[in-house]
């Protein structure tokens, strides 16, 4: 399915213009490639505050912390995860931030309405919006925008000015998190950037029920690509009936890689770095998947296995997908998927595979910077963690951009519309930071 490109661009207006600058529309072509001589930004400088070490010349600003008072009378909740940045107009931008809360976690205050409940109380997961002055980054407003969901892990911004927030929780009454859940969970929800408070929480059920991680939209077609955080996951795409109007429904599909059933490289290097393969898509049925078996049914029909699909970010001509523990060393992979244009095949390439913990150790959320570099957030699974922000150049070379001094993961990396600021979360206790400095060009 193709969309009239001129009409689609016009319909998205200022929001899409912001995405162009936010790295969501084409940051890896030859025009954006960094100079070949670039190796890294230099050694990290210890942070006197003991939060985040960065290269010389880079600084960060703390924007929001767990427990800060919000404009709606609540407090900033914990477990800040995926996040997107969108322009609002009037010299304002907004960060829409997931909170990966589960039943029993503190919601940060009373929730007056939301999607689901447990034993009569609205469950605490959801999103907060953080409205900033685009020039000064002054925090102007901060408030809850979605409630009643479980484990909102990551998501993705849309060209029509919203955030798709994904539940990493295919659970329901009598299942995980105890008895008392009123509804099934494991859905995608949409939060408008212009929201001023709690939105109506309506699940986008046609986009499937599974262990959702992240989403991204191809602005050329309106097709949405979706990752699944399972060791035996597959990659999905959602072809909407009406681009930009997801509640109209559509068709969920799974990715088949011609000649390759397993991309994980766990037992053998079946997919060499740099090798490209044609891709086709098969329609999924029974997408609401009461048994949480959508990936198994898709794989049985030929869909390619991926090791824990997590972060995903779209460019104009390609998208990047992070596999947390893929590869021969099980340290992480990054794939590049190029959607077909003009009737050509989609193609997938193993863009990067970590060979050592110093390159990438359990990548999670990722984004594409205005200079074409990927920035990947680490989320290690050890008793003592040493999580980093890792950069990867357009030609596939890894370097270290930051080191988190807190014992938690990094999440939600995204750029401001003007490309000056990189925003990122420390997961728990919630910290939202803005980083700036002499970005490579």
C-alpha positions in Angstrom: 0.0 0.0 0.0 1.3 3.4 -0.9 0.1 6.8 0.2 0.1 10.0 -2.0 3.3 11.4 -0.5 2.4 15.1 -1.1 -1.0 14.6 0.6 0.4 12.7 3.5 3.1 15.3 4.1 0.6 18.1 4.0 -1.7 16.3 6.4 1.0 15.9 9.0 2.0 19.6 9.0 4.3 20.9 11.7 4.4 17.6 13.5 6.1 15.9 10.5 8.5 18.8 10.1 9.6 18.2 13.7 10.1 14.5 13.0 12.5 15.3 10.1 14.7 17.1 12.6 14.1 14.5 15.2 15.9 11.8 13.3 12.7 10.0 12.3 12.9 10.6 8.6 16.2 9.8 6.9 19.4 10.2 8.8 21.6 7.6 7.3 21.9 8.6 3.6 25.1 9.8 2.1 24.2 13.4 2.7 24.2 12.8 6.5 27.2 10.4 6.7 29.8 11.6 9.3 33.4 12.1 8.2 35.3 8.9 7.8 37.9 10.0 10.2 35.4 10.1 13.1 36.3 7.5 15.8 34.6 8.8 18.9 34.1 11.9 21.1 37.1 11.1 23.3 37.3 9.7 26.8 34.5 10.1 29.2 34.8 12.8 32.0 33.7 11.7 35.5 30.5 13.4 36.5 31.0 15.3 39.8 27.3 14.6 40.6 27.8 10.9 40.1 25.0 10.4 37.6 26.2 10.3 34.0 29.8 10.5 32.6 30.0 12.2 29.1 32.8 13.2 26.7 34.5 16.5 27.2 32.4 19.4 25.9 29.1 17.6 26.6 26.8 18.5 29.5 23.5 17.3 30.8 20.5 19.0 32.5 18.2 17.2 34.9 14.6 17.9 33.8 12.5 15.6 35.9 12.8 13.2 38.8 10.8 10.6 40.7 8.4 12.3 43.1 8.5 15.8 41.5 5.2 17.6 41.8 3.2 17.7 38.6 0.6 20.2 37.4 -2.3 17.8 37.8 -1.6 17.3 41.5 0.2 14.0 41.1 3.9 13.2 41.4 6.3 11.9 38.8 6.0 8.1 38.8 8.9 5.6 38.7 10.2 3.3 36.0 10.6 5.8 33.2 11.2 3.8 30.0 10.5 4.6 26.3 10.1 8.2 25.3 9.5 10.4 22.3 9.8 14.1 21.5 7.4 16.1 19.4 6.9 19.8 18.5 3.8 21.5 19.9 4.1 24.8 18.2 4.4 28.1 20.0 8.0 27.4 20.8 7.1 24.4 22.9 8.1 20.7 22.6 6.8 17.8 24.5 8.4 14.6 25.9 5.9 11.8 26.1 7.4 9.3 28.6 6.4 5.7 29.4 6.3 4.4 32.9 6.7 0.6 33.1 4.6 0.2 36.2 2.8 -3.0 37.2 -0.1 -3.6 39.6 1.1 -2.8 43.1 3.5 -0.1 42.0 2.9 3.5 43.1 1.1 5.5 40.5 2.2 8.8 41.8 -1.3 9.8 42.9 -4.9 9.0 42.4 -5.9 8.0 38.8 -9.4 9.1 38.0 -9.8 7.0 34.8 -7.9 4.6 32.7 -8.0 1.4 30.6 -7.9 -1.5 33.1 -8.3 -2.1 36.8 -7.4 -4.7 39.4 -9.7 -5.4 42.3 -11.5 -2.2 41.4 -8.5 0.1 41.3 -7.0 1.5 38.1 -3.7 -0.2 37.4 -0.7 2.3 37.5 1.0 1.9 34.1 0.8 4.7 31.5 2.5 7.9 30.3 3.4 11.4 31.5 3.8 14.4 29.2 6.6 16.9 30.0 6.1 20.2 28.1 9.3 22.2 27.6 10.2 25.6 26.2 11.9 24.7 23.0 14.7 27.3 23.4 15.5 27.2 27.1 14.1 23.7 28.1 12.3 25.3 31.0 9.7 22.8 32.3 6.3 24.5 31.6 3.9 21.6 32.5 4.1 18.0 33.5 1.1 15.7 33.9 -0.3 12.2 33.5 -1.7 11.4 30.0 -2.5 7.7 30.1 -3.4 5.3 33.0 -4.8 1.8 33.5 -2.1 0.0 31.5 0.7 -2.5 32.5 4.4 -2.4 31.7 4.5 0.4 29.2 7.9 -0.4 27.9 8.7 1.5 24.7 6.8 2.8 21.7 7.3 5.3 18.9 6.3 8.8 17.6 4.0 9.2 14.6 4.1 11.7 11.8 0.6 12.9 12.7 1.7 14.1 16.2 1.2 11.3 18.7 3.0 8.7 20.7 2.3 4.9 20.4 2.8 3.4 23.8 3.2 -0.4 24.0 2.3 -2.8 26.8 4.9 -5.4 27.4 2.3 -7.5 29.3 0.1 -10.0 27.5 -1.8 -10.9 30.6 -5.3 -10.9 31.8 -7.8 -12.0 34.5 -6.2 -14.8 36.7 -2.8 -14.5 35.0 0.4 -12.8 35.9 0.3 -10.0 38.5 -2.3 -11.9 40.5 -6.0 -12.3 40.4 -8.4 -9.3 40.1 -7.5 -7.9 36.6 -10.7 -6.8 34.9 -9.4 -6.8 31.3 -6.8 -8.4 29.0 -3.6 -6.5 28.5 -0.8 -6.5 25.9 -2.0 -3.7 23.5 -0.8 -0.5 21.9 -2.4 2.8 22.9 -2.1 6.2 21.2 -1.4 9.4 23.2 -1.7 12.8 21.3 1.2 15.2 21.8 -1.3 17.9 22.4 -3.0 16.1 25.3 -3.6 18.3 28.3 -4.5 15.5 30.8 -5.6 11.9 30.9 -6.8 10.7 27.5 -9.4 8.0 26.8 -7.4 4.8 26.9 -8.6 2.8 23.9 -6.5 -0.2 22.9 -5.6 -0.6 19.2 -6.5 -4.3 19.2 -5.9 -4.8 15.4 -2.2 -4.1 16.1 -2.0 -7.4 18.0 -1.8 -8.7 21.5 1.7 -9.8 22.4 4.8 -8.8 24.5 5.1 -5.4 22.8 8.3 -3.4 22.9 8.5 -0.6 20.4 6.9 0.8 17.3 7.8 3.1 14.4 6.0 4.6 11.5 7.2 4.7 7.9 6.2 8.2 6.9 6.1 7.3 3.2 3.3 4.7 3.7 1.9 5.0 7.2 2.9 1.3 7.9 3.9 0.7 11.5 6.6 -1.7 12.4 6.5 -3.5 15.8 9.0 -5.4 17.9 8.4 -8.1 20.5 10.6 -8.7 23.5 10.9 -12.5 23.5 13.9 -14.7 22.8 11.9 -16.3 20.0 10.2 -13.2 18.8 9.3 -12.1 15.2 9.1 -8.7 13.6 5.6 -7.4 12.8 4.2 -4.7 10.7 0.7 -3.2 10.8 -0.8 -2.0 7.5 -3.6 0.5 8.5 -6.8 0.8 6.5 -6.5 4.6 6.8 -3.0 6.0 7.4 -3.0 8.1 10.5 -6.3 6.8 11.8 -5.3 3.6 13.5 -8.7 3.0 15.2 -10.0 2.2 11.7 -8.2 -1.1 11.9 -5.9 -2.8 9.4 -3.9 -5.9 8.9 -1.1 -7.2 11.1 1.7 -9.1 9.3 4.9 -11.0 10.3 8.2 -10.8 8.5 9.5 -13.7 6.5 13.2 -13.5 5.4 13.8 -15.5 2.2 16.4 -18.2 2.8 16.7 -17.5 6.6 14.5 -18.9 9.4 16.6 -17.6 12.3 18.5 -14.3 12.5 19.8 -14.8 16.0 23.2 -16.4 15.1 23.2 -18.3 18.4 24.3 -21.7 17.1 26.0 -20.6 13.9 26.7 -17.4 12.0 23.7 -17.9 9.7 23.4 -14.2 9.0 26.8 -12.5 8.3 27.2 -8.8 9.1 26.5 -6.8 5.9 24.5 -9.5 4.2 21.1 -8.5 2.8 18.1 -10.7 2.3 14.7 -10.2 0.6 11.8 -9.8 2.9 8.1 -10.7 2.4 5.2 -10.4 4.9 2.5 -12.9 5.8 -0.9 -12.0 7.2 -1.5 -12.8 10.9 -4.8 -14.2 12.0 -6.4 -14.2 15.5 -4.2 -11.2 16.3 -5.8 -10.8 19.8 -4.1 -14.0 20.7 -5.6 -15.1 24.0 -2.9 -17.7 24.3 0.0 -15.3 23.7 1.1 -17.5 20.8 1.1 -15.1 17.9 4.9 -15.4 17.4 4.7 -19.2 17.5 2.0 -19.4 14.9 3.8 -16.9 12.7 7.1 -18.8 13.0 5.4 -22.0 12.1 4.4 -20.4 8.8 7.9 -19.2 8.1 8.4 -15.9 10.0 12.0 -15.3 10.9 13.1 -15.6 14.6 14.6 -12.6 16.3 16.3 -12.6 19.7 14.4 -10.1 21.9 13.4 -7.4 19.4 13.5 -4.1 21.3 14.3 -0.6 20.1 13.2 0.4 16.6 13.6 3.7 14.8 12.5 4.8 11.3 14.3 6.8 8.7 12.9 7.9 5.4 14.4 4.9 3.5 15.4 2.5 6.3 14.7 1.5 9.9 16.9 0.0 12.5 15.9 -2.7 14.9 17.8 -3.7 18.1 18.0 -7.3 19.2 19.1 -7.3 22.9 20.8 -10.6 23.1 21.2 -11.7 19.5 24.6 -12.7 18.0 27.2 -15.3 18.6 28.3 -13.7 21.8 24.6 -13.0 22.7 25.5 -9.3 23.4 23.2 -7.7 20.8 22.5 -7.1 17.1 21.2 -4.3 15.1 19.3 -4.9 11.8 18.6 -2.5 9.0 15.3 -3.0 7.1 14.8 -1.1 3.9 11.2 -1.0 2.8 10.6 -1.6 -0.9 9.6 1.4 -3.0 7.9 1.2 -6.4 7.2 -2.5 -6.1 10.7 -3.6 -5.1 11.3 -6.1 -2.3 11.8 -5.1 1.2 15.4 -6.0 2.3 16.9 -6.7 5.7 20.6 -6.6 6.6 22.5 -7.4 9.8 24.0 -4.0 10.2 25.9 -4.6 13.4 26.7 -7.5 15.8 28.5 -6.9 19.1 31.7 -8.9 19.5 32.6 -7.6 23.0 31.0 -6.0 26.0 33.0 -2.8 25.2 31.1 -2.4 21.9 27.5 -3.1 23.0 26.2 -5.1 26.0 22.5 -5.7 25.8 21.2 -2.8 23.7 17.6 -1.8 24.3 16.0 1.5 23.1 17.8 3.2 20.1 17.4 6.3 18.0 19.1 7.8 15.0 20.8 11.2 15.5 20.7 14.1 13.1 24.3 13.2 12.1 23.3 9.6 11.1 24.8 8.0 14.2 22.7 5.5 16.2 22.6 6.0 19.9 21.7 2.8 21.8 20.7 2.6 25.4 22.1 -0.4 27.3 20.1 -2.6 29.8 22.3 -5.2 31.2 21.0 -8.2 33.2 23.6 -8.6 36.0 23.5 -8.0 39.7 25.8 -5.0 39.3 25.2 -3.1 36.0 27.5 -0.8 34.1 25.1 0.6 31.5 26.2 2.9 28.7 25.0 5.0 25.8 26.7 3.5 22.8 27.1 5.3 19.5 27.3 3.5 16.2 28.5 5.3 13.1 26.7 5.1 9.7 29.4 2.6 8.6 28.8 0.4 11.6 31.6 1.3 14.0 30.7 1.3 17.8 32.0 3.8 20.3 31.0 4.8 23.9 29.1 8.1 24.3 28.1 8.0 28.0 28.3 5.9 31.2 25.4 5.8 33.7 26.7 5.8 37.3 23.3 4.8 38.7 22.4 1.1 39.2 19.6 1.1 36.6 19.1 1.0 32.9 19.1 3.8 30.3 16.0 4.2 28.2 13.9 6.5 26.0 16.7 8.1 24.0 15.4 10.7 21.5 16.4 14.0 20.0 14.8 17.5 20.1 13.3 18.7 16.8 16.2 21.1 16.3 18.7 18.3 16.9 20.5 20.2 19.7 19.3 18.1 22.7 19.4 14.4 23.3 16.9 13.3 25.9 17.2 10.1 27.9 15.8 8.4 31.0 17.4 6.7 33.9 14.8 4.0 34.6 14.6 3.8 38.5 14.5 6.1 40.3 13.1 8.1 37.4 15.5 10.7 36.1 14.9 12.5 32.7 18.0 14.2 31.3 18.8 16.5 28.4 22.3 16.2 26.9 23.9 18.7 24.5 27.4 19.3 23.2 29.6 19.3 20.0 27.8 16.7 18.0 29.7 15.3 15.1 28.4 16.5 11.7 
